[in-house]
Amino acid sequence: MATHSISMKLPQGAVLNTDIEFEIRANGAKLGEVHLSKGTIDWRPYKSKGSEYRLSWEKFAELMVANGNKHAS
């Protein structure tokens, strides 16, 4: 199983026009970045040459419920 690490860059203050950025790595190799904003969640794969995958928060919620593994919190 891969070892994952996540680093985070937070903007100063509330998230208005600046995304919260997460860098995602598996076994030390960068997989990509997740950017969170007020309106969307974006996935930017590493070495994707500008490709970005964007979902609204509503679509993200639907995707997680339909495809995620349910865990009790």
Sequence and secondary structure as in RCSB ss.txt:
>XXXX:A:sequence
MATHSISMKLPQGAVLNTDIEFEIRANGAKLGEVHLSKGTIDWRPYKSKGSEYRLSWEKFAELMVANGNKHAS
>XXXX:A:secstr
   EEEEEE  SSS SSS EEEEEEETTEEEEEEEE SSEEEEEETT TT  EEEEHHHHHHHHHHHS     
